[in-house]
Amino acid sequence: LVIVPPAMKENWDETLTEFKLDNFKIITNGSLHKVKNPELYDLIIVDEAHKFRSDTASMYNELQKLCKTKTKRYDGTLHDKKVILVSATPLNNKPEDIANLVYLFQDSKDSTLEEGNLQRFFREHIDRYNKLKKQKDLTLIADEVKAIYEKIRVKVVEPLTVRRTRKDLWENDAYRQDLENQHIRFPDVKSPRKIYYQLDLDLEELYDETIKYLKDGLSYNRYQAIKYLKPNKKSKYKKADMISVQLAGIMKTLLVKRIDSSFYAFKQSLKRYYDANKVMLDMFANGTIYIAPNLKVNELLSEGKEEELIKLIEEARYTDPTIEICTPDDFEKGFEEGIRYDDAILKELVSMWDAVNVDPKLDEFIKYLEETLFDKSINHEGKLVIFSESKETTKYLYDSLKSHGFGKIMTVQSDNIDTQMPLLKENFDANYKGEKKNDYDIVISTEVLAEGVNLHRANVIVNYDTPWNSTRLMQRIGRVNRIGSTAKEIH
């Protein structure tokens, strides 16, 4: 049983077929609950296994059940399953990331390792790690983290791991000879290069003022409605305060990410927040506030479809326990005031950003496109991959580059990946078996192409916005740093 992210299913199918394996089944991460008769499988392979490093997700529990179900052989005997977890990034931050993955195939209290009681072992190191959060001395923190992970690596990771880096292959005579016979080379990955762009004084002032508002000015009450409900209404929402604070934090982070992605994407997000906040104010003015997390309240009300919304709420209110119809009196003091305060700030921000009609970031990028990024000395095949976290930024870039005379561009995001994938393979996959084409020389993509896709006819990647997680950055680079690349260097 091979468990993979959706984008990688086809690759696995091709590879296993090529190796003449016929007794396999491939399923995607979201389909674990559909596996019937888990006792039939001897071996479970989980690709991109780091997606299962959190034991709080339902996906993790489904996978653990599959892995721990005994295999029934033809003679009726029961055996433990073999489990292979494949990952280049098993550790994100915390020791429990490793622990959760190990528990998929090891008994936490009676392991096959020298450290028999893994639960006790990891508890000790998780506690050590958590205590470091209170420390202020960065050198001490770095040394202690290093010591924690060295112990975990030696005692747990090394005995369980088969590791084949490119360096391992190149230093082994037999492997190196085989690679040379196949004319396979590993490109040298150059350090990331920063591209700076300059804001003029007025724009810099607006940018700084906006960041200050996003960080400390806005209350984000629009996303904390259930936190401010009075006890009789609030009781139906479990962990109302925690959920509200998390949602407000997500919105704050999203807006900061958007302003660093593109001014265009930020303006769109800011306007949506302003409209959603105004919808809540209008509901207060009308005396009826709808809290329906599973319905698109903002969209329906802003489109004047109140009757349709009421009908949907009436239909769902007996089956959906999260729906609540409130009056202004159902909210604690401070909630409506926060909404009004945010309305004034958002109105001012929208107005100021609407007046901005320059984009120094885009200007600098186009200059680099024209002068550097297609230079034959670094980009020998004339292909380029551009990543952004925002779908709105990728659309904005596509339209902008088209208007500046760049013709052979394609965009890929979650809603068009199925139709674009054949074109992507023909134009960017060096391992493509069919006729390779040059209909496109630039692909602009969201994170949907950051894993499991070959784009290695290109050897130059641009991160139009920097991902906040360094692992994501490495995954993006991995799209062009693939076996079969003919480039000497990755830029």
Secondary structure, 3 states (H helix, E strand, C coil): CEEECHHHHHHHHHHHHHCCCCCCCEEEHHHHHHCCCHHHCCEEEEECHHHHCCCCCHHHHHHHHHHHCCEECCCCCEECCEEEEECCCCCCCCHHHHHHHHCCCCCCCCCCCCCCCHHHHHHHHHHHHHHHHHCCCHHHHHHHHHHHHHHHHHHHHHHHCCCCCHHHHHHCHHHHHHHHHCCCCCCEECCCCCCCCCCCHHHHHHHHHHHHHHHHHCCCHHHCHHHHECHHHHCCCCCHHHHHHHHHHHHHHHHHHHHHHCHHHHHHHHHHHHHHHHHHHHHHHHCCEEECCCCCHHHHHHCCCHHHHHHHHHHHCCCCCCCEEECHHHECCCHHHHHHHHHHHHHHHHHHHHCCCCCHHHHHHHHHHHHHHCCCCCCCCCCEEEECCCHHHHHHHHHHHHHCCCCCEEEECCCCHHHHHHHHHHHHCCCCCCCCCCCCCEEEECHHHCCCCCCCCCCCEEECCCCCCHHHHHHHHHCCCCCCCCCCEEC
